[in-house]
């Protein structure tokens, strides 16, 4: 993986593609949607990473006291660090959600 330092004119799609490629290198499939200014990398149920030209951000849980999601973020120039953090979140969600097709997820994603 390489960072995005020194890449002038980087778009949100460029940043999203760099993360998608880093995840693919680790065997994790993801889809990208968006445009030049804002993109999202869809990875797993409950894990979508939003990107602009400067940073990545994603939900890491739910705060029941404030009834709001809690977000993590990472600078786009720190691609390796962002990818590692997203990978850790991915595996946490997979462990919590049970086997594919399970009707009883163990994760509270907030109000329904």
N, C-alpha and C positions, 0 to 999 in steps of 0.2 A: 504494500500500500504506500502511496505517497501523498503528501499534503498538497494543498492547493496554493501554497505560497508562490508568489511571483507570477501568477496566472492572471494577468490583466484582462478585463472584460468578461469575467466569469459570470454566468447566468445561474439562476436557481436550478435549472435543468442540468447544467454542468455539475453543480454541487450534488444534486440528487443522484446523478449517474455515477459520480465518484463513490458515494456511499453504497449504491446498489452493487457496483463492481467489487467493493471490499467485502460486502456480505456474501456475494456469489463465490468469492475466493474461499470463503469458509463453509460453503455448501448451503447457504441460506438464500432461498429464492425471494425476490421482491419485485413489485411493480412500481412504475413511476407515472404520475399524472401531474400536469401543471403547465406552466409557461415560463417565460424568461424571468419574471419577477418572483414567483412563488411556486413551489413544487412540493409534492408529498410522495414519500416512499412507503408503500403499503407492504408490511412484512408479515404480520400475524394478527389474529383477532385481538384488538386492544393495543396494537403497536403500529402506529403510523408516525413517521418522522417527517416533520415539516422542514422545508429548506428555503432559504433565500440565498443571495450571493454571499452573505456573511456568516450564517450560522445554521445549525441543526437544532430542533427542539422536539420533544416527545413527552407523552404522559408517563409518569412513573407510579401513579397510584391515585387514590382518592382520599381527601381529607374530610372525614365525617363531621368534624367540628364546624368547618366553614362550608361544607357541602359543595366543594369545588375540587377539580383535579389539581394534582401537583405535577409540575413540569420540570424536566431537566433540559439543559441546553449545553451546546459545545460550539466553539468557534469553528467555522468551516476550514480554517487553515490548520486545524488540529484533527484532520481526517482520521488518523489512526486511533486517537483517543476516543473520538465520537463513535467509530465503528466498534471498538471494544465495549464501550458502555451500552450501545444498542444491542450487541450480541448478548451481553449479560442479561439485559432486560428480556430479550427474546427467550432465552432459556428459562428464566424465572417464570414467564407467562406460560410456557409449554408445560413446566412442572405443575403449575397451579391449575391449569385447565383440564387436566386429566387426558385420557386417550381421545383421539379424534372421533367425532360423532357423539361424544358424551353429552347427555342432556342436562347434566347437573354440574355446571362450572363452579369451581371453588373460589373464583375471583369476584369481588364486589367492584363493579365498574361504575358505581354511582346510581343515581335515580334512573328509573325506567319510565 
